[in-house]
Amino acid sequence: MRTGPLAIFKDDLLKGHTAVVTGGGSGICRGIARAFALLGADVCITSRKQAVLDEAAAAISAETGRAILAVAADVRDPDAVIKVVTAARERFGAVDTLVNGAAGNFLAPAAALSPNGFKTVVDIDLVGSFHAAKAAFEPLRLSGNGLLINVTATLHYHGTPLQLHASAAKAGVDAMTRNLAVEWGQFGIRVNSIAPGPIGDTEGMRRLAPGNAAELAKKGIPLGRFGTIDEIAAAAVYLRSPAAAYITGTVLVVDGGQCVSLPMFGV
């Protein structure tokens, strides 16, 4: 039985849709893949490690009763991403939704950030998102109801210490969202971003807010708490739903008001 933010949606809301979710083996994007499957969509998840994908696919399938396609790929490799989209089309017949969520991040002061470290995050978050978008363009166009959701962040809406690399990458992804919305609207493809704020119970928060940093971060959130994976998943479901049929080129911020309040960690 669905509870929380996903409980308001009809059981078969996404029946007939097929989504490819990059980064779908863990965290927020696993939650999005789970939500789509719960609501009737066919889902293909991808990330670098097949073992992680297999575990996620088995868990989602056991809960939802739907077969989840799991295909390992590094989004930095355009040919690998093409193979994922091709596999999803062959398995399910079509792809009408792409969720770009594969990402990399770590804490690093700008003065100590290596060129390779900066490039790696940009290559995964920004270049990888481009590779996936380009690989999915043709099936999204053919669907007549294509949707691209880029999972970004709120880091670049204010100065965030130790996050120059991720901020630059996600700012680029938001720019890509707006540009693709303009270019691809003529093909019936909507393109939007979801920008999560601090989301609890994720590997990202454990890595990026160690020790008491998490409690300090909460002080800068007007709602006084971290978001949940299901709240981000619900935002993705909304964007795929008929209620959002006229929404494109938009960044949907889901952060409890954090980015319009105090800077993260109060510094």
Sequence and secondary structure as in RCSB ss.txt:
>XXXX:A:sequence
MRTGPLAIFKDDLLKGHTAVVTGGGSGICRGIARAFALLGADVCITSRKQAVLDEAAAAISAETGRAILAVAADV
RDPDAVIKVVTAARERFGAVDTLVNGAAGNFLAPAAALSPNGFKTVVDIDLVGSFHAAKAAFEPLRLSGNGLLIN
VTATLHYHGTPLQLHASAAKAGVDAMTRNLAVEWGQFGIRVNSIAPGPIGDTEGMRRLAPGNAAELAKKGIPLGR
FGTIDEIAAAAVYLRSPAAAYITGTVLVVDGGQCVSLPMFGV
>XXXX:A:secstr
   GGGGGS TTTTTT EEEEETTTSHHHHHHHHHHHHTT EEEEE S HHHHHHHHHHHHHHH   EEE    T
T HHHHHHHHHHHHHHHS   EEEE         GGG  HHHHHHHHIIIIIHHHHHHHHHHHHHHHHSSEEEEE
E  SGGGS  TT HHHHHHHHHHHHHHHHHHHHHGGGTEEEEEEEE  BSSSHHHHHHSTTTHHHHHHTT TTSS
 B HHHHHHHHHHHHSGGGTT  S EEEESTTGGGSS GGG 
